[in-house]
Amino acid sequence: MHLKNSKIIVIKIGSSLLVDEKGKIRKKWLTSFAKDIKKLKSKSKNIIIVSSGAIALGCKKMKYNKANLRLDKSQAIASVGQIELMNLFSQIFSKFRLNISQILLTLDDTEERRRSINAKRTFENLFQLDYIPIVNENDTIATSEIKYGDNDRLASRVAQITNADTLILLSDVDGLFTKNPKKFRDAKLIKRVNNLSKDIKDVNIKGMTNLGSGGMNTKIEAAKICNLSGCNMIIANGLYLNPLSQIEKNDNCTWFISKTSKLHARKKWIISSISPKGELVIDEGAKKALINGKSLLAAGIKKVSGKFNKGDHIKILDIKKREYARGLSSFSSEEINKIMGYHSNKIREILGYISKSEVVHKDDMVEI
């Protein structure tokens, strides 16, 4: 397996890769990581980095002991640490002319359909602008009830909503072993997991919870999420310099191969949505455009039925009221009632604010 077939790659790095046990920032490592990113970017890959480290860097700056932090205090320290974290990335990545942006997510941003669509669009626009999004959980406002709990799970959700091809979890071990390699010398590295339920059934995952910040449990949970969304996943040792080149060169890691195709996963996600909230009747011209792989625009809509919000699941019917497709609406039913039949360049004038030009984007639509 290689990364060469991956167009979108999500890379998760833990705080132990950025800050060593003595609290010293590992600038040499981050420089080597930036070099690897530059190499991937030169091959036209879109990269997303999910980085821990805000609380660790906040504690370092404010001379706090991370172990004794209460939640409310850690939220305040995270807000200080976020600036430190982004400054660190900016300082090193700018040397390689890599542009970075920051995205802070809470659990609802990926779990709520409407918000996950908005997040997806933001990632896509950043790719077009040639920026690398650096993602972190918004620790400043997240409480224990609304947290991902770990960045492995956050990274897998980001991979899912962005339709990524590969998620790389950089850990402090080479991958998934048959036993805990820190306790058993005969532990063997499992290089390929083609079937999650069969291939790891004899592995004692619970016995490995001391590996990596989130433990091996969270990494397997992340693999399950990736598996369902048609994304391959890698667990690799990030402690080496140039960790991504090491994966390409030595393949000394664990690959979790997804058997679900991208298209199938996305279609399943839309089709299996709870009962549609409304219907749009479209004219013949709009139907032809959809058949040719185009998005649905306001000009081709003849009628709106039902009351729905932006991001809700709707049916698309042809002029004879036959269901042609299903999709996720970029507008509410109230907004569509105002803009239907009009050209997209009139939307801003009619609604009084800037909005999308597509009523249902082609990526959010499935033919029946």
N, C-alpha and C positions, 0 to 999 in steps of 0.2 A: 504493500500500500504506500502511496505517496501523496503529498499535499498538492501535487501539480494539477490534479483534476478539481481542486476546490476553488470556487470563485469567492465565497465568503467564509472567512475563518474567524472564529471567536477564540480568544486566548485568555484563560483565567490565570492570574498570578496571585499567590498568597503573600501575606505581609512578611513571612519569614524569608522570602526571596528579595525583598526590598530592604529589610532591616535585619541585621544579624542578632545573635543572642545578647550581645553587649549593647544593643541599641544603636549600632553604627550603621549608617546608610550604605548599602552595597552599590556604590556608583559604578564600579568597574563592571559588575554584573548587568546593571541597567543599560550601560553603554553597549555591551555585547548583545543584549536583547534588542536594542534599537537598531543595531547593524543587521540583525536577522530580519526585523520588520522591514527595513529598507529594501532588503533583497526580495522579500515576498511582494512588496509594493511594485518593484521593478518588473515583476511578472504579472502585473495587473490584478493582483488579489485585493479584495476589500477586507480590511482588518478591523476587528472590534476587540478592545482589551477590557477585560473585567478585572479590576484591581482592588485588592484589599490594601490595608495600610493606613487608612485615615486616622483610626484611633491610635495605632502604634506611633505614627508620626506626631499626632497631637500630644500624646503622653511624653514623647521625647522633648518636644518644644516646651511643654509646661512642667516638665520634671515630675510627672505623676507615675505612680506604679499601676500598670494596667490591671494587675490581678485583683486589686481592691476596689475597682470602680463600680459604683451603683449605676443603674440604667440612665437616670436623668443626668448624672455627671458625664457619663460616656457620650451622651448625645451632644452635650456642649463641647466636649473635647474633640468629637468627630468634626464639628463645624470649623474648628481651628485647624485640625489635621487635613481636611479636604483641600485647603489652600496650600498647605505644605506639600501634599501629594501631587497636586497639579503643577506647582512650581517645579518640583523635582522632575516630572515628566517633560515639562516645557523646556527646562534648562538642558536636558540631555537630548531630547528628540529634535530640538531646533538645530543642533549641530549637524544632524543628518537631513535637514530640510524636511522634516516630517511635521505636518500640521496636526494639532490635536484639539479635541473639543471635550467637554465634560457633560455626561448625562447621569443624573441622579434618579434612581427609580425606587418606587415603593412597590410592595406586593400587588396592589390594585392596578398598577400601570401595566402589568403583564396578564393579570387574571381577568380584568374587565375587558371585554372585546373591543369596545369603542376606544378605550385608552391604549390598548395594545396596537390597534390600527394606527393611531396617531404616532405612537412610538416608532412603529415600523417605517412610516413615512419620513420621520425625522432622520432615522438611520440612512434611508435611501438618499435623502437630500445631502447628507454629510458625505456619503460616498461620491456623489456627483461633484461635490465641491472639493474632492480630494482631501478630506479630513479623516482622521482616525478617532472614532468616539472612544473615550475612556469612561467606562461605566462603573458605578458603585451603588451600593444600596444607600438610600437617603437616611443614614443613621441618625441624622439630627432630628428627624420627626418620627421615625419608625419605632413603634413599641413592640414588645415581645409578641403580642397577638397578631400584628400585621407585618411581621418580618419574614423574609425568606429563610432566615436562620443561618444561612451560610452562603458563601459566594459560589460554591459548586452548583447549587440549585438555581441561584440567580443567573449564572452563566448559561445553564441549560435552557432556561426560559428565554433568555436573550437570543440564543441560537435558534430556538423554536419560532419566535415571532419575526426574526429577520430572515428566515428560510436559509440559515447557514448550512454549508456542506460539511464542515468539520468543527468540532469543539475540542480544544486542547486544554486539559487541566494540568498545569505545571505544579508538581507536588514535591515532596522530599524523598520519594521512593521512585524506582524505575517503572513501576506499574503495578498491576494486580498479580500477586503471587499465590501459589497453592497453599502456603501457610505464611504466618508472620515472619518475614526474613530477618527481623531484628531478634527473634527468639530461636528460629530453627535454621540450621545451616543447610539442610537439604531442601529448603523452600525453592521452588522453581517459578520463574517468571512466565505468566501466561501471555503469549504474544498476540493471540487473536481470540476474540470472543465473537463467534458468529451467531450464537443463539443464547441469549441472556439466561433463560431459565434452565437450559440443559448444561451449558459449558461451565457454569460456576456453581452448580448445585452442591458439589462436594467441598467448596471453599468456605472456610470459617470466617465470614466477613466480620462478625462481631469481635473476633479475636484480633482484629487489625485496627481497632478504633483509635489507636495512638498514632497512626500514620497520617500525616498531613493535618492541617488545621481543622478541617471538617470531618476527618476520619474517612475510612474507606466506605462506610455506609452511605454517606452523602454522595460520594462519587458514583456508587452503583445506582442510587436514585437518579442522579443526573443522566447516567447512561440510559436509564429506562425512558426518561423524557425525550432524549435525543433519538432513541430507537423509534419511538412513535411518530417523530416528526421528520423522519428520513434523513437524519444527520449522523454522520460517523463521529465517534468520540475517541480521544487518546488520553491515557494517563501516562505522563512522562516525568522524568526527574528534571526539575527546573534549577537545581543547585549548580549545574555545570554552567560555564560561560558559553555563550551562543547556544542556548538550549534548543532553539528551533532547528538550527543546522544539525545538531546532534541527532534529532529525530530523523531527519532526512538521510543523514550519513550512516548512522548505526542501527536504526530501527530497534533500539533497545527500550521498548515501551510496550504498552498494551493498547491494541486497537479494538474498539467495539464497533463492529460493522452493522449498520442498519440495513435491514432487508426491505424497508418500506420506501417506495419511490417518493420523491419530493411531491410530484403532482398528486399522487394517490393520497398522501398524507394531508395535503392542503384541501383537496376535494372532500375527503372524509370529514375534515374539520368543519367545513362549511355545510355540507349536506346533512351531517349528523347534528347540526345545531337544533335547538329546541324549536318548536313550531313557529313558522314565519309570522312576523308581526303585521305584515301588510303586503300589498300587491301594487305593481306598476304595469299599466297596459302601454305597450310601445307600438309605433307605426312600422310599416314594412321597411322603410329606409334604415331605421334604427336596428331592426332585426338583422338586416343584411350586414350592417357594420359589425354587430356582435358575432355573426357567423365568420366574418373575416378577422376575428380576434381583437376587435376594438372595444374600448370602454363605452358604457352607456352615458350619453349626454342628455341634458335637459330638453334640447330641441326635439328629440324623438319620443318624448313621453306624452301620452294622450290622456291618461287618467290615473289618479292615485286612490287606493282604497286602504282603509285601516289607519290607525294612529301609531306612529313609530318614531323612534329617536335615531339620531346619527349612530351608525355602528350596528343597528339592528338587522336581523336576518329577514330578507323579503323575497317574494316571488316576482318573477318577471314574465308577463304574459304577452302573447302576440295579439294582433288586432282581432283575432277570432276567439280570444280568451283562452287559448291553449297555453299551458305552462311551458316556457322555453328554457328558463334558467332560474337559478337562485343566487343570491349574493348578499353582500353586506353594504348597506346604504351609507353614502358619505354625507347625507343630509337627513333632516327630520322630514316627516310627511308634511308638516306645516310649511317648511321651506320649499319642498318640491312643488306643492300646490301653487306657490307664488312664481316659481321660475320655469315650470314646465312649458314647453313650446318655444322657449326663448333660446337664443344663441348664448353660448357659454360666456362671451365677453360682456353680456348684459347682467350677469349674476351679481356682480359687486354693486351695480347701480340699483338693482331691484331690492336686494337684501340690506344694502347699506354697510356691508363689511366684506372683507376679502375672504373668499372660501375656495374650496376645490373647484376644478372645472368639470370633473366627472361625477355623475350622480352615483354610479356603481363602477368602481375601477375594475379593469379586466382581471387583475390579480385576485380580486375579491369576488369573482363570479364563476359559477360552475354551470355548464349546460346540463340539462336533465336528459 
